[in-house]
Amino acid sequence: MNAHVAISPGIGHNGGPAIVDGQTIKPQPGPQTAFLASSADIVIYGGGAGGGKTWGLLMEPLRHIGNSGFGAVFFRRSTVQIRNEGGLWDESAVLYPQVGGDPKEHTLSWSFPSGASVSFAHLEHDKTRFNWQGSQIPLICFDELTHFSAVQFWYMVSRNRSMCSVRPYIRATCNPDADSWVAELIAWWIDQDTGLPIPERSGVVRWFVRVGEDLRWADDPTELEQYTMLNEDGETVPIPPKSLTFIPAKLTDNKALMAADPGYMASLLSLPLVERERLLGGNWKIRPAAGLYFQRSWCQVVDAIPVGTVFCRGYDLGATARSAENPDPDATSSTKVGRMPSGRYIVVDSQNECLSPAGVERLIKNTATQDGKACKISLPQDPGQAGKSQVANFKLNLSGYNVRSSTETGDKITRFSPFSAQAEGGNVDVLRGAWNERWFSALENFPTAKHDDDPDSTSRAFEGVALGGRYNLSALT
């Protein structure tokens, strides 16, 4: 640790360390301390949200800021993620000035009195890694490692070199992602039946060498001496092994954040099951599957709509009629969702038909006539000029109706999650109708079914009525 940075107890901003007179900094007891104490070449600090991972990562370079030749680079997948409110750059601005850091925001970097530096950069595309060709970086830090490709990570391992007397090493943080290459990398530390970290393996260091495309693992580096290579002199020598460990963390490990923001636990508990298991439970095996995002038992089927309910009908557009050549095309789906005066939601209608483009136009116009002008209409807009022209034509045919359009952002699961959370919380009723069984089945089979038209239209309708409800003037009186 640098002479200007001492260690002492305390709690700081956003669940980070304390910064007090004399530039005193200390990680929180538990996983954050274990992360900073590990001697492994590569340490992955991961698990649930709110575990203090970002602050642990930001503290790591401070032990070397008295070394004039030292430099660290923090990577996020995009520059936007670095600059996000409360992200890496904002948090570094809380910590680094306390130990003499001088910011250069135009380059997203910090310099310290000794000449040491810390910078922030992106690897937005796989080819971006070649921007670092020839670099030597004593400390490489990845924030949200699962956002990077394996190609990016292993290439940057080759840039992890040092001429400043600091042994080169890598530190990374991440949340669980069952489909990420990281899940395979840390499989030894994870119970493959439950998806949860094995407590007694937390922080245990293992060693590996790469043979061809495969990693060979051992508990002791001497066990890997059987794997050899030719050195520059043509001699057969053991492949130098690297060490790696995984340290799990979750919100309950971050006592500071729980004290500063007691509502954060409630926010995580309100997530749909899959995201709740990942971000609160730290589960590395859970994947979206049928029944995880919606179950009909979460909803009450009712026979009446309360007076004062406001509505939005959302669409997912298809434009192909069934034919012998294409007997199962994507359908045009529409779902009508209402926000009741109580603040709860009710699904009152769902339609699903495979139609030609002209048939889609007639369906939207006829449905709007039946719903009435008080019902908001939300249409998806494909990117590009063709999408703009299509929506413009729909709006022209719907003159006098409250029509809104937008391009889809985020993946389908992300868009469906707000409705899923409300349904699981018991806040969604369903009006009894002949369409119920088809709609229930479609949502219960999401996202594994071939078609997701009904979930998509439901997501759009819910977004329209939920957001609209926040700004309803009657709700303010």
C-alpha positions as CSV (number, residue, x, y, z in Angstrom):
1,M,0.0,0.0,0.0
2,N,1.3,3.5,-0.9
3,A,2.7,5.5,2.0
4,H,0.0,8.2,1.5
5,V,-2.8,5.7,1.9
6,A,-3.4,4.2,5.3
7,I,-6.0,1.7,6.3
8,S,-8.7,2.4,9.0
9,P,-12.3,1.5,9.7
10,G,-15.2,3.4,8.3
11,I,-18.1,3.7,5.8
12,G,-18.2,5.9,2.8
13,H,-20.3,7.0,-0.2
14,N,-22.5,4.4,-1.9
15,G,-21.2,1.5,0.2
16,G,-17.6,2.2,-0.5
17,P,-14.7,2.8,1.9
18,A,-14.5,5.7,4.4
19,I,-12.3,8.7,3.5
20,V,-11.4,10.7,6.5
21,D,-8.7,13.1,7.6
22,G,-5.2,11.8,6.8
23,Q,-6.5,10.0,3.7
24,T,-7.6,6.9,5.5
25,I,-9.3,4.2,3.4
26,K,-10.5,0.8,4.3
27,P,-12.5,-1.9,2.5
28,Q,-15.5,-3.4,4.2
29,P,-14.9,-6.7,6.1
30,G,-15.8,-9.8,4.1
31,P,-15.6,-10.3,0.4
32,Q,-14.4,-6.7,-0.4
33,T,-11.4,-7.2,2.0
34,A,-10.8,-10.7,0.6
35,F,-10.8,-9.3,-3.0
36,L,-8.2,-6.7,-2.2
37,A,-6.1,-9.2,-0.2
38,S,-5.8,-11.9,-2.8
39,S,-2.5,-12.6,-4.4
40,A,-3.8,-14.4,-7.5
41,D,-2.9,-13.3,-11.0
42,I,-6.6,-13.0,-11.9
43,V,-9.4,-12.4,-9.3
44,I,-13.0,-12.3,-10.3
45,Y,-15.3,-10.6,-7.8
46,G,-18.8,-11.4,-8.6
47,G,-22.4,-12.3,-7.7
48,G,-25.4,-10.3,-6.7
49,A,-26.0,-6.6,-7.2
50,G,-24.9,-4.2,-4.5
51,G,-22.0,-6.3,-3.2
52,G,-19.5,-3.4,-3.2
53,K,-17.7,-4.7,-6.3
54,T,-17.1,-1.4,-8.1
55,W,-15.6,0.2,-5.0
56,G,-13.4,-2.8,-4.4
57,L,-12.2,-2.4,-8.0
58,L,-11.6,1.3,-7.7
59,M,-9.5,0.8,-4.5
60,E,-7.2,-1.7,-6.1
61,P,-4.8,0.8,-7.8
62,L,-4.3,2.9,-4.7
63,R,-1.7,0.5,-3.3
64,H,0.6,1.6,-6.2
65,I,0.0,5.3,-6.7
66,G,3.4,6.1,-5.2
67,N,5.1,4.3,-8.0
68,S,5.9,6.7,-10.8
69,G,5.9,4.0,-13.5
70,F,2.6,2.5,-12.5
71,G,-0.5,2.6,-14.7
72,A,-3.9,0.9,-14.5
73,V,-6.7,0.7,-17.0
74,F,-10.3,0.1,-16.2
75,F,-12.4,-1.3,-19.0
76,R,-16.2,-1.2,-19.6
77,R,-17.8,-2.4,-22.8
78,S,-18.8,1.1,-23.8
79,T,-17.9,4.7,-22.9
80,V,-21.5,5.4,-22.1
81,Q,-21.3,2.8,-19.3
82,I,-18.2,4.5,-17.9
83,R,-20.0,7.9,-17.8
84,N,-23.3,6.6,-16.5
85,E,-24.7,8.3,-13.5
86,G,-23.1,6.7,-10.4
87,G,-20.8,4.6,-12.6
88,L,-17.1,4.2,-12.6
89,W,-16.1,7.7,-13.5
90,D,-18.5,9.3,-11.0
91,E,-17.4,7.0,-8.2
92,S,-13.7,7.5,-9.0
93,A,-14.3,11.3,-8.6
94,V,-15.4,10.6,-5.0
95,L,-12.3,8.5,-4.1
96,Y,-9.3,9.6,-6.1
97,P,-9.2,13.3,-5.3
98,Q,-8.8,12.3,-1.6
99,V,-5.4,10.8,-2.4
100,G,-4.1,13.5,-4.7
101,G,-5.7,12.4,-7.9
102,D,-6.0,15.0,-10.7
103,P,-8.8,14.3,-13.2
104,K,-8.5,14.7,-17.0
105,E,-12.1,14.2,-18.0
106,H,-11.6,14.6,-21.7
107,T,-9.4,11.5,-21.6
108,L,-11.2,9.8,-18.7
109,S,-7.9,9.5,-16.7
110,W,-6.4,10.4,-13.4
111,S,-2.8,11.3,-12.6
112,F,-1.2,11.2,-9.2
113,P,1.6,13.3,-7.7
114,S,4.2,10.5,-8.2
115,G,3.3,10.2,-11.9
116,A,1.2,7.1,-11.6
117,S,-1.9,7.0,-13.7
118,V,-5.4,5.4,-13.8
119,S,-7.4,5.5,-17.0
120,F,-10.9,4.3,-18.1
121,A,-11.5,2.9,-21.6
122,H,-13.9,0.9,-23.6
123,L,-13.8,-2.3,-25.7
124,E,-17.0,-1.8,-27.6
125,H,-16.2,-4.2,-30.4
126,D,-13.9,-7.3,-30.6
127,K,-11.6,-5.4,-33.0
128,T,-11.2,-2.6,-30.5
129,R,-8.8,-4.8,-28.6
130,F,-6.2,-4.2,-31.3
131,N,-6.0,-0.5,-30.2
132,W,-4.0,-1.9,-27.3
133,Q,-1.5,-3.7,-29.4
134,G,2.0,-3.1,-28.0
135,S,0.7,-1.8,-24.7
136,Q,2.0,-2.9,-21.3
137,I,-0.5,-2.4,-18.5
138,P,0.6,-3.5,-15.0
139,L,-3.0,-3.6,-13.7
140,I,-6.0,-4.3,-15.9
141,C,-9.5,-4.0,-14.4
142,F,-12.7,-5.2,-16.0
143,D,-16.0,-3.9,-14.7
144,E,-18.8,-6.3,-15.6
145,L,-16.6,-9.0,-17.1
146,T,-19.6,-10.9,-18.5
147,H,-20.2,-8.0,-20.9
148,F,-16.9,-8.7,-22.7
149,S,-16.2,-11.5,-25.0
150,A,-13.6,-14.2,-24.2
151,V,-11.6,-13.0,-27.2
152,Q,-11.3,-9.5,-25.7
153,F,-10.4,-10.8,-22.3
154,W,-7.7,-13.2,-23.3
155,Y,-6.1,-10.7,-25.7
156,M,-5.9,-8.2,-22.9
157,V,-4.2,-10.8,-20.7
158,S,-1.4,-10.6,-23.2
159,R,-1.2,-6.8,-22.6
160,N,-0.8,-7.4,-18.9
161,R,2.9,-6.6,-18.6
162,S,5.0,-4.5,-16.3
163,M,8.3,-2.7,-16.2
164,C,7.6,-0.7,-13.0
165,S,8.4,-3.5,-10.4
166,V,4.6,-4.2,-9.9
167,R,3.8,-7.8,-10.7
168,P,1.2,-7.6,-13.5
169,Y,-2.2,-8.8,-12.5
170,I,-5.9,-8.6,-13.4
171,R,-9.0,-7.8,-11.4
172,A,-12.6,-8.1,-12.6
173,T,-16.2,-7.8,-11.3
174,C,-19.4,-9.2,-12.7
175,N,-23.0,-10.3,-12.0
176,P,-24.1,-13.9,-12.8
177,D,-24.8,-14.8,-16.4
178,A,-25.4,-18.5,-17.1
179,D,-24.7,-18.1,-20.8
180,S,-21.5,-16.2,-20.4
181,W,-18.0,-17.7,-21.0
182,V,-17.2,-16.5,-17.5
183,A,-19.7,-19.1,-16.1
184,E,-17.5,-21.8,-17.5
185,L,-14.3,-20.2,-16.4
186,I,-15.4,-20.1,-12.7
187,A,-17.3,-23.4,-12.8
188,W,-15.1,-25.0,-10.1
189,W,-16.3,-22.3,-7.6
190,I,-20.0,-22.8,-8.4
191,D,-22.3,-25.6,-7.3
192,Q,-23.4,-26.9,-10.7
193,D,-26.7,-28.2,-9.2
194,T,-27.9,-25.0,-7.5
195,G,-26.0,-22.4,-9.4
196,L,-24.8,-20.8,-6.1
197,P,-21.2,-20.2,-5.1
198,I,-19.6,-22.9,-2.9
199,P,-18.8,-21.0,0.3
200,E,-15.7,-23.0,1.3
201,R,-14.1,-22.4,-2.2
202,S,-14.5,-18.6,-2.1
203,G,-11.1,-17.1,-2.6
204,V,-9.3,-20.4,-3.1
205,V,-6.6,-20.0,-5.7
206,R,-6.3,-22.5,-8.6
207,W,-3.7,-22.6,-11.4
208,F,-4.1,-23.1,-15.1
209,V,-2.2,-23.4,-18.4
210,R,-3.6,-23.3,-21.9
211,V,-3.0,-26.3,-24.0
212,G,-4.3,-25.7,-27.5
213,E,-7.7,-24.2,-26.9
214,D,-8.3,-25.8,-23.5
215,L,-7.5,-24.7,-20.0
216,R,-5.9,-27.4,-17.8
217,W,-6.4,-26.7,-14.1
218,A,-4.7,-27.8,-10.9
219,D,-4.7,-27.0,-7.2
220,D,-0.9,-26.6,-7.2
221,P,1.2,-25.2,-10.0
222,T,3.7,-28.1,-9.8
223,E,0.9,-30.4,-11.0
224,L,1.0,-28.5,-14.3
225,E,4.7,-29.1,-15.0
226,Q,3.8,-31.9,-17.4
227,Y,2.6,-29.4,-19.9
228,T,5.7,-28.0,-21.8
229,M,6.8,-25.6,-24.5
230,L,9.9,-24.7,-26.3
231,N,11.7,-21.6,-25.1
232,E,13.7,-19.2,-27.2
233,D,16.8,-21.4,-26.9
234,G,14.8,-24.4,-28.2
235,E,14.7,-26.1,-24.8
236,T,11.7,-27.9,-23.5
237,V,10.4,-26.1,-20.4
238,P,7.1,-26.1,-18.4
239,I,4.4,-23.7,-19.6
240,P,4.3,-20.9,-17.0
241,P,1.0,-21.2,-15.1
242,K,-1.3,-18.4,-14.1
243,S,-3.4,-18.3,-10.9
244,L,-7.1,-17.4,-10.7
245,T,-9.7,-17.2,-8.0
246,F,-13.4,-16.3,-7.6
247,I,-14.8,-14.3,-4.7
248,P,-18.6,-14.1,-4.5
249,A,-20.5,-11.2,-3.0
250,K,-24.1,-10.1,-2.6
251,L,-26.0,-7.2,-1.1
252,T,-26.0,-8.5,2.4
253,D,-22.2,-8.4,2.4
254,N,-22.4,-4.6,1.9
255,K,-23.5,-3.4,5.3
256,A,-22.8,0.2,4.3
257,L,-25.1,0.2,1.3
258,M,-27.9,-1.5,3.2
259,A,-27.6,1.2,5.9
260,A,-27.5,4.0,3.4
261,D,-30.2,2.7,1.1
262,P,-32.5,0.3,2.9
263,G,-34.9,0.4,0.0
264,Y,-32.5,-1.2,-2.3
265,M,-33.3,-4.7,-1.0
266,A,-37.0,-4.1,-1.8
267,S,-36.0,-3.0,-5.3
268,L,-34.2,-6.3,-5.9
269,L,-37.0,-8.3,-4.4
270,S,-39.4,-6.7,-6.8
271,L,-37.5,-8.1,-9.9
272,P,-38.9,-11.0,-11.9
273,L,-37.7,-14.4,-10.8
274,V,-34.8,-14.9,-13.1
275,E,-33.3,-11.4,-12.5
276,R,-34.0,-11.7,-8.8
277,E,-32.1,-15.0,-8.6
278,R,-29.2,-13.5,-10.5
279,L,-28.9,-10.1,-8.8
280,L,-30.1,-10.9,-5.3
281,G,-29.3,-14.6,-5.0
282,G,-26.1,-14.6,-7.1
283,N,-27.3,-17.7,-9.1
284,W,-25.0,-18.6,-12.0
285,K,-27.2,-21.4,-13.5
286,I,-30.7,-19.9,-13.7
287,R,-31.9,-19.2,-17.3
288,P,-35.1,-17.9,-18.7
289,A,-37.5,-20.8,-19.1
290,A,-41.2,-21.4,-19.6
291,G,-43.2,-20.4,-16.5
292,L,-40.4,-18.3,-14.9
293,Y,-41.6,-15.0,-16.3
294,F,-45.4,-15.6,-16.1
295,Q,-47.8,-18.0,-14.4
296,R,-51.6,-17.8,-14.8
297,S,-51.9,-18.5,-11.0
298,W,-50.4,-15.0,-10.4
299,C,-53.6,-13.4,-11.9
300,Q,-57.2,-13.2,-10.8
301,V,-59.8,-13.7,-13.5
302,V,-62.6,-11.2,-13.0
303,D,-65.9,-10.4,-14.6
304,A,-66.0,-6.6,-14.5
305,I,-63.8,-3.5,-15.2
306,P,-63.8,-0.8,-12.5
307,V,-65.1,2.6,-13.5
308,G,-62.2,5.1,-14.1
309,T,-59.8,2.5,-15.6
310,V,-57.6,4.0,-18.4
311,F,-56.4,1.8,-21.3
312,C,-53.6,1.3,-23.8
313,R,-53.6,-1.3,-26.6
314,G,-50.2,-2.4,-27.6
315,Y,-49.3,-4.1,-30.9
316,D,-46.7,-6.5,-32.2
317,L,-47.0,-6.4,-36.0
318,G,-46.7,-9.2,-38.5
319,A,-47.8,-8.9,-42.1
320,T,-47.9,-12.5,-43.5
321,A,-51.1,-14.6,-44.0
322,R,-50.9,-18.3,-43.5
323,S,-50.2,-20.3,-46.6
324,A,-49.1,-23.8,-47.7
325,E,-45.6,-22.5,-48.0
326,N,-45.7,-20.7,-44.6
327,P,-48.3,-22.3,-42.4
328,D,-47.0,-20.8,-39.1
329,P,-45.9,-17.2,-39.7
330,D,-45.5,-14.5,-37.0
331,A,-48.9,-13.0,-36.2
332,T,-50.1,-9.5,-35.6
333,S,-50.9,-9.4,-31.9
334,S,-52.6,-6.7,-29.8
335,T,-53.3,-6.6,-26.1
336,K,-55.4,-4.1,-24.2
337,V,-54.2,-3.3,-20.7
338,G,-55.9,-1.0,-18.2
339,R,-54.7,0.8,-15.1
340,M,-57.4,0.8,-12.5
341,P,-58.1,3.7,-10.1
342,S,-56.5,1.6,-7.4
343,G,-53.2,1.6,-9.3
344,R,-53.5,-2.1,-10.2
345,Y,-53.7,-3.4,-13.7
346,I,-56.2,-5.4,-15.7
347,V,-55.8,-7.2,-19.1
348,V,-59.1,-6.9,-20.9
349,D,-58.5,-8.2,-24.4
350,S,-55.9,-9.9,-26.6
351,Q,-56.1,-10.7,-30.4
352,N,-53.7,-12.7,-32.5
353,E,-54.1,-13.1,-36.2
354,C,-51.9,-13.9,-39.2
355,L,-52.9,-11.3,-41.9
356,S,-51.6,-9.6,-45.0
357,P,-50.4,-6.0,-44.8
358,A,-53.9,-4.8,-45.9
359,G,-55.5,-7.1,-43.4
360,V,-53.3,-5.6,-40.6
361,E,-54.4,-2.1,-41.5
362,R,-58.1,-3.1,-41.4
363,L,-57.6,-4.9,-38.1
364,I,-56.0,-1.9,-36.4
365,K,-58.6,0.5,-37.7
366,N,-61.6,-1.8,-36.7
367,T,-60.1,-2.5,-33.3
368,A,-59.6,1.2,-32.6
369,T,-63.2,1.9,-33.5
370,Q,-64.3,-0.8,-31.0
371,D,-62.0,0.4,-28.2
372,G,-63.0,4.0,-28.6
373,K,-60.9,7.2,-28.7
374,A,-60.1,7.1,-25.0
375,C,-57.9,4.1,-25.4
376,K,-54.3,4.9,-26.2
377,I,-52.7,3.0,-29.1
378,S,-49.0,2.0,-29.0
379,L,-47.4,0.8,-32.3
380,P,-43.9,-0.5,-32.8
381,Q,-41.8,1.2,-35.4
382,D,-39.1,-0.7,-37.3
383,P,-35.9,1.2,-37.8
384,G,-35.2,2.8,-41.1
385,Q,-37.4,4.7,-43.6
386,A,-39.7,1.8,-44.3
387,G,-40.7,1.6,-40.6
388,K,-41.3,5.4,-40.5
389,S,-43.5,5.2,-43.6
390,Q,-45.5,2.3,-42.2
391,V,-46.2,4.0,-39.0
392,A,-47.0,7.3,-40.7
393,N,-49.6,5.5,-42.8
394,F,-51.2,3.8,-39.7
395,K,-51.4,7.2,-38.0
396,L,-53.1,8.8,-41.0
397,N,-55.7,6.0,-41.0
398,L,-56.2,6.5,-37.2
399,S,-56.7,10.2,-37.4
400,G,-58.5,11.4,-34.2
401,Y,-57.1,8.6,-32.0
402,N,-54.4,8.8,-29.5
403,V,-51.6,6.9,-31.3
404,R,-48.0,6.7,-30.3
405,S,-45.1,4.8,-31.8
406,S,-41.6,3.9,-30.8
407,T,-38.7,1.7,-31.8
408,E,-38.1,-1.3,-29.6
409,T,-35.2,-0.9,-27.1
410,G,-33.6,-3.7,-25.1
411,D,-34.2,-7.4,-25.5
412,K,-37.7,-9.0,-25.3
413,I,-37.1,-10.3,-21.7
414,T,-36.1,-6.8,-20.5
415,R,-39.2,-5.3,-22.1
416,F,-41.5,-8.0,-20.6
417,S,-39.9,-7.9,-17.1
418,P,-41.9,-4.8,-15.7
419,F,-45.2,-6.6,-16.5
420,S,-43.9,-9.9,-15.2
421,A,-42.9,-8.3,-11.9
422,Q,-46.4,-6.7,-11.4
423,A,-48.1,-10.0,-12.3
424,E,-45.9,-12.0,-9.9
425,G,-46.7,-9.4,-7.2
426,G,-50.4,-10.1,-7.6
427,N,-51.2,-6.7,-9.2
428,V,-52.7,-7.9,-12.5
429,D,-56.3,-9.0,-13.1
430,V,-57.6,-10.6,-16.3
431,L,-61.1,-10.0,-17.7
432,R,-62.8,-13.4,-18.4
433,G,-63.0,-14.1,-22.1
434,A,-62.6,-16.7,-24.9
435,W,-59.1,-15.3,-25.5
436,N,-57.8,-16.1,-22.0
437,E,-56.4,-19.6,-22.6
438,R,-54.4,-18.7,-25.7
439,W,-53.0,-15.6,-24.0
440,F,-52.2,-17.4,-20.8
441,S,-50.4,-20.2,-22.6
442,A,-48.4,-17.7,-24.8
443,L,-47.1,-15.8,-21.7
444,E,-46.4,-19.0,-19.7
445,N,-44.3,-20.4,-22.6
446,F,-42.3,-17.1,-23.0
447,P,-39.4,-16.9,-23.8
448,T,-38.9,-20.5,-25.0
449,A,-41.8,-20.7,-27.4
450,K,-41.3,-20.2,-31.2
451,H,-43.6,-17.1,-31.2
452,D,-43.6,-14.2,-28.7
453,D,-46.2,-12.0,-30.4
454,D,-48.5,-11.9,-27.3
455,P,-45.8,-11.2,-24.8
456,D,-44.5,-8.4,-27.0
457,S,-47.8,-6.7,-27.4
458,T,-48.5,-7.1,-23.7
459,S,-45.2,-5.5,-22.8
460,R,-46.0,-2.5,-25.1
461,A,-49.5,-2.1,-23.7
462,F,-48.3,-2.3,-20.1
463,E,-45.6,0.3,-20.8
464,G,-48.1,2.6,-22.4
465,V,-50.6,2.5,-19.6
466,A,-48.1,2.3,-16.7
467,L,-46.1,5.3,-17.9
468,G,-49.2,7.2,-18.8
469,G,-50.6,6.5,-15.3
470,R,-47.7,8.3,-13.7
471,Y,-48.7,11.6,-15.4
472,N,-52.5,11.2,-15.3
473,L,-53.8,14.6,-14.1
474,S,-56.6,12.9,-12.2
475,A,-54.1,11.0,-10.1
476,L,-52.7,14.4,-8.8
477,T,-56.0,15.7,-7.6
